[in-house]
């Protein structure tokens, strides 16, 4: 706890003496000393679900409605925050922006509009079941209340980097998109779980949609994040920064990837803590 100290000069101004006072905030030893024994979790009962834009939303009613039916059932038992991907329309605007030479931060600003559109559509479709669109980062301390009252809060998945987006290691596409946004939010509210709702059963060694035979591909039903990073796969079913986020996470210990396109019912199993799809873990 910081303590008050008084200057010795005639004015005798008061200061709060803290361990960080006058320290450089880039010193490695100092930063390690700030590690907490246990981190406060604001929403430990909330499950963050990220629904794919291209994998689910863009397929329309035939794909989406069975999943929404299961979500409506699930919210009666579980506290859920639903976050949305961007999908094909985001890829289209990225393509135009890249052709025009737009920098990464501008592309980030453009792409977030599509995720917001998907969140708006979901809030309309789920309105009669308690679907409620919440602002980007707003009311997160009230998630428990929303869920207790029967609402299903919905928000965009894009993190609010905007013009402050990190430069991409390769090319110019924003590296932190909706998978990253879902992870960052789940981590910082101390969520119970993070589940990615996709159109594949989980993590393969390469994209099964591009493979001549998916049966020949290695499937990871459970894998440590360090092992996955070491493999350095050319393609992933989640955004690459998510792996680094998990490695450095303070509250989240894993995330799960499930196929809700073919198996909407797997949503309940994942929320109940069952092992379906792929689990990427750190401890």
Residue pairs with C-beta under 8 A, 6 or more apart in sequence:
2 16
2 17
2 18
3 16
3 17
4 14
4 15
4 16
4 17
5 14
5 15
5 16
5 17
6 12
6 13
6 14
6 15
7 13
7 14
7 15
15 21
19 33
20 30
20 34
23 30
24 30
25 31
36 250
39 190
39 250
39 251
40 190
41 189
41 190
41 191
41 251
42 140
42 141
42 188
42 189
42 190
43 79
43 140
43 143
43 144
43 189
43 190
43 191
44 190
44 191
44 192
45 79
45 144
45 147
45 192
46 79
46 80
46 81
46 143
46 144
46 147
46 189
46 191
46 192
47 78
47 79
47 80
47 81
47 191
47 192
47 193
47 194
47 195
47 271
48 81
48 83
48 182
48 185
48 186
48 189
48 191
48 193
48 194
48 195
49 71
49 80
49 81
49 82
49 83
49 195
49 197
49 267
50 83
50 84
50 85
50 157
50 178
50 179
50 182
50 194
50 195
50 196
50 197
51 57
51 67
51 82
51 83
51 84
51 85
51 118
51 122
51 197
51 260
52 85
52 87
52 196
52 197
52 198
52 199
53 84
53 85
53 86
53 87
53 88
53 89
53 90
53 114
53 115
53 118
53 178
54 85
54 86
54 87
54 88
54 91
55 85
55 87
55 197
55 198
55 199
55 200
55 261
56 63
56 64
56 67
56 85
56 197
56 198
56 199
56 260
56 261
57 64
57 84
57 85
57 87
57 118
57 121
58 87
58 88
58 89
59 199
59 261
63 199
63 261
64 125
66 264
67 197
67 260
67 261
67 264
67 267
68 122
68 125
68 126
69 264
70 260
70 264
70 265
70 267
70 268
71 80
71 82
71 126
71 152
71 267
72 126
72 129
72 152
73 268
74 80
74 267
74 268
74 271
75 129
75 130
75 147
75 150
75 152
77 271
78 271
79 143
79 144
79 147
79 148
79 192
80 147
80 152
80 153
80 271
81 143
81 153
81 154
81 155
81 185
81 191
82 122
82 152
82 153
82 154
82 155
83 119
83 154
83 155
83 156
83 157
83 178
83 181
83 182
83 185
84 115
84 116
84 118
84 119
84 122
84 154
84 155
84 156
84 157
84 178
85 115
85 118
85 157
85 177
85 178
85 179
86 111
86 112
86 114
86 115
86 118
86 157
86 158
86 177
86 178
87 114
87 118
89 114
89 117
90 111
90 114
90 115
90 177
93 107
93 110
93 111
93 113
93 114
94 107
94 110
94 111
94 173
97 106
97 107
97 110
98 107
98 171
98 172
98 173
102 110
102 172
103 172
104 165
104 166
104 167
104 168
104 172
104 173
104 174
104 175
105 161
105 162
105 163
105 164
105 165
105 174
106 163
107 165
107 172
107 173
107 174
108 158
108 161
108 162
108 163
108 165
108 174
108 176
109 162
109 163
111 158
111 174
111 177
112 156
112 158
112 160
112 162
115 156
115 157
115 158
115 178
116 136
116 156
116 158
118 156
119 133
119 154
119 155
119 156
120 133
122 131
122 154
123 131
123 132
123 133
123 154
124 131
125 131
126 152
126 154
129 152
130 149
130 150
130 151
130 152
131 151
131 152
131 154
132 146
132 151
132 152
132 153
132 154
133 154
133 155
134 146
134 153
134 154
134 155
135 155
136 155
136 156
136 158
136 160
137 160
139 146
139 153
140 185
140 189
143 153
143 189
146 153
147 153
156 178
156 181
157 177
157 178
157 179
157 181
157 182
158 177
158 178
158 181
159 176
159 180
159 181
159 184
159 185
161 174
161 176
165 174
165 175
165 176
166 175
166 176
168 174
168 175
169 175
175 239
175 240
175 241
176 184
176 239
176 241
177 239
179 196
179 238
179 239
179 242
180 239
180 241
180 242
180 245
182 194
182 196
183 194
183 242
183 245
183 246
183 252
183 255
184 245
185 191
186 193
186 194
186 252
186 255
187 245
187 249
187 250
187 251
187 252
188 251
190 251
191 251
191 252
193 254
193 255
193 256
193 270
193 271
193 273
194 252
194 254
194 255
194 256
195 255
195 256
195 257
195 258
195 267
195 270
195 271
196 237
196 238
196 255
196 256
196 257
196 258
197 258
197 260
197 267
198 237
198 257
198 258
198 259
198 260
198 261
199 259
199 260
199 261
199 262
200 208
200 209
200 237
200 257
200 259
201 219
201 258
201 259
201 262
201 277
201 278
202 219
202 220
202 221
202 237
202 257
202 258
202 259
202 277
202 278
203 219
203 220
203 223
203 228
203 236
203 237
203 238
203 257
203 278
203 280
204 211
204 214
204 217
204 218
204 219
204 220
204 237
205 217
205 218
205 219
205 220
205 231
205 233
206 217
206 233
206 234
206 235
207 235
207 237
208 214
208 217
210 235
211 217
219 278
220 228
220 278
221 275
221 277
221 278
221 279
222 275
222 278
222 279
222 280
222 281
223 278
223 279
223 280
223 281
224 280
224 281
224 282
225 243
225 246
225 247
225 280
225 281
225 282
226 247
226 282
228 243
228 280
229 243
229 244
229 247
236 243
237 257
237 278
238 255
238 257
242 255
243 280
246 252
246 254
246 255
246 280
246 282
247 282
249 282
253 281
253 282
253 283
254 279
254 280
254 281
254 282
255 279
255 280
256 270
256 276
256 277
256 278
256 279
256 280
257 277
257 278
257 280
258 266
258 267
258 270
258 276
258 277
259 266
259 277
260 266
260 267
263 276
266 276
266 277
269 276
270 276
270 277
